[in-house]
Amino acid sequence: MHGALKDSATKLDLAPGRHRLGGGRSLQYVRSRHVDGSADLGRIQRQHRFLVAALRGLMSRHVLTDPEAMLRIGRTLLGAASVDQGFGTGDLVEPASLLSRVPLSGTEFATVPIAGFNPAIKGVGSTLRWDPKKSDQVFADLCADRPLIPAGQNPLPGDPPDMRSSLPVRGSSLACR
């Protein structure tokens, strides 16, 4: 990160530099909306960065290929949910093993392309309006299992992100160095 991250709503207060966050501080980081002018788009990008860091950590410790470790992670992720989610912890082991073979450069993170703001909604406030043509293309590519980023390209994320240029980025571009 480039500057200090402070959000009075989540009580996040991080000095510039590299940090190892756990538990509550991680939640502060991924939930913060008031650290820059990008609001929810910045929050989404921080969530993407968090996922990339978590995936990198799991890969480096070979957790994704250890069935017992994945069962423990699965129990943590699924928690004590009382609603039947249609799958159990054992169902996470095989996809995790497959994910372990995907390099961060083979992952893509995106938001729905934005065209601007909708009229304010009473009791809700402002909401973003999707760009119909661009968002239709993103969803068509996802449904057809096509990459969102053309081969040979490696767009970098805006920092902070900008609503006018919400390009998909590779996980390797989001990874903190």
Secondary structure, 3 states (H helix, E strand, C coil): CCCCEEECCCCEEECCCCCCCCHHHHHHHHHCCCCCCCHHHHHHHHHHHHHHHHHHHHHHCCHHHCHHHHHHHHHHHHCCCCCCCCCCHHHHHHHHHHHCCCCHHHCEECCCCEEEECCCECCCECCEEECHHHHHHHHHHHHCCCCCCCCCCCCCCCCCCCHHHCCCEEHHHHCCC
